[in-house]
Amino acid sequence: ENHVALKSRGETCIYAQDTNNARRKILLNVPLIASGLIACPPNSFAADTDVESFLKSGGVAMPMGVSGQAGKGRPETGIIFRDGSEVARDSRTGDVLTEILVGPSSDPTAIIATFTSPWSLQTGSVFDVECRDGKTGDGAFLSVTKPLSKDFADTPTSFFTDELFKPTGRFSFYGAPTDVKVKKSRVVNGVRYIDLSFSTLSQSTMTEIPRNAIVAATVPSGSDRAVVLVGSASANRWVNKGAGEAVTKTVESFRAVPAPKTGMKVRARVNSSSIADLLN
C-alpha cells in the first residue's frame, strides 16, 4: 500500500491507498490500524423523529408509530463522502476525521475535515458526521452550505443561520426554530465563529426547548462553499453543567483543508440521496 501522511493539530493522519482494489481508507492516527476503530454511518433515508428525542438519542422509541412520523426525510446536511472514505473517531483522544466532497459534481474538491469531540461518534440512518451524548443531547455535527454568493469575509451572518435553520435542516423537524438570536460573530484564522441561541419544538410535550450553539464555518481553498461544524447543548446544561465549555473546545478544534493529491479519481460514494443535486 502507498501512504500519504498529513499533520493535523500535532497528530499524524495516514491515508492508505490500496492499489489492489482501488479503495481508499482513512485512518485516524496509526493506533487505529491495530484497534480497528473505523465507523461508517449508513446513508439510507429514515422516517422523521421527535426533536427532543432526536436531540438526546438520535431517534424515538417507535419511529414507525404516529408520533414518530411527520412526512419528512432525514436531515439534509449537505455532506457527500468521497468514495472509499469513512468516518473515524479515536476513542482515546476524541479526534474525528472524515473526507468529503464539495463543489460541482463535474469537478468536486476533496476536503479533509477534523475536530476533537468528547462525545461518541453516532451511526445510523439519520447521521452523517455527528458526535453526541445520547443522554444529554450535547453534541456537534458537520454540514456543508450552498455556494456563497460573496467572498467569505463579506458573507453576512444571516447566510449561515438561514442554512442552519432551513426547513430540511438538523433542527427543523417540526418547524423552524424560534427565538433565534445571534450573540456574537467573529473571524479567527480564517474560521468564522457565530454564537447563538434558539428554541426547538418538542413534539411530545409541545413546548419549546431553549438551546445554545456555536457555529464554526470555513471555506477551504478551491471551494465556493463553507464547511461548518455546529456544536450545541440545552441552555440549562450550557451554564450549569459545563456543556458550553465542551462545545467551545470542540468547535475551536475544527479544521477543513483540501485533501492531499493522489492518483485516485475524486468521486462521490454512492448512497440513496441525489449526489448531483447536493454537489450542484
Rosetta blueprint (number, residue, H / E / L):
1 E L
2 N E
3 H E
4 V E
5 A E
6 L E
7 K E
8 S E
9 R L
10 G L
11 E E
12 T E
13 C E
14 I E
15 Y E
16 A E
17 Q E
18 D E
19 T L
20 N L
21 N L
22 A L
23 R E
24 R E
25 K E
26 I E
27 L E
28 L L
29 N L
30 V L
31 P H
32 L H
33 I H
34 A H
35 S H
36 G L
37 L L
38 I L
39 A E
40 C L
41 P L
42 P L
43 N L
44 S L
45 F L
46 A L
47 A L
48 D L
49 T L
50 D L
51 V H
52 E H
53 S H
54 F H
55 L H
56 K H
57 S H
58 G L
59 G L
60 V L
61 A L
62 M L
63 P L
64 M L
65 G L
66 V H
67 S H
68 G H
69 Q L
70 A L
71 G L
72 K L
73 G L
74 R L
75 P L
76 E L
77 T L
78 G L
79 I L
80 I L
81 F E
82 R E
83 D L
84 G L
85 S L
86 E L
87 V E
88 A E
89 R E
90 D L
91 S L
92 R L
93 T L
94 G L
95 D E
96 V E
97 L E
98 T E
99 E E
100 I E
101 L E
102 V E
103 G L
104 P L
105 S L
106 S L
107 D L
108 P L
109 T E
110 A E
111 I E
112 I E
113 A E
114 T E
115 F E
116 T E
117 S L
118 P L
119 W L
120 S E
121 L E
122 Q L
123 T L
124 G L
125 S L
126 V L
127 F L
128 D L
129 V L
130 E E
131 C E
132 R E
133 D L
134 G L
135 K L
136 T L
137 G L
138 D L
139 G E
140 A E
141 F E
142 L E
143 S E
144 V E
145 T E
146 K E
147 P E
148 L L
149 S L
150 K L
151 D L
152 F H
153 A H
154 D H
155 T L
156 P L
157 T H
158 S H
159 F H
160 F H
161 T H
162 D H
163 E H
164 L H
165 F L
166 K L
167 P L
168 T L
169 G L
170 R L
171 F L
172 S L
173 F L
174 Y L
175 G L
176 A L
177 P L
178 T E
179 D E
180 V E
181 K E
182 V E
183 K E
184 K E
185 S E
186 R E
187 V E
188 V E
189 N L
190 G L
191 V E
192 R E
193 Y E
194 I E
195 D E
196 L E
197 S E
198 F E
199 S E
200 T E
201 L E
202 S L
203 Q L
204 S L
205 T L
206 M L
207 T L
208 E E
209 I E
210 P E
211 R E
212 N E
213 A E
214 I E
215 V E
216 A E
217 A E
218 T E
219 V L
220 P L
221 S L
222 G L
223 S L
224 D L
225 R E
226 A E
227 V E
228 V E
229 L E
230 V E
231 G E
232 S E
233 A E
234 S E
235 A H
236 N H
237 R H
238 W H
239 V H
240 N H
241 K L
242 G L
243 A H
244 G H
245 E H
246 A H
247 V H
248 T H
249 K H
250 T H
251 V H
252 E H
253 S L
254 F L
255 R E
256 A E
257 V E
258 P E
259 A L
260 P L
261 K L
262 T L
263 G L
264 M L
265 K L
266 V L
267 R L
268 A E
269 R L
270 V L
271 N L
272 S L
273 S L
274 S L
275 I H
276 A H
277 D H
278 L H
279 L H
280 N L
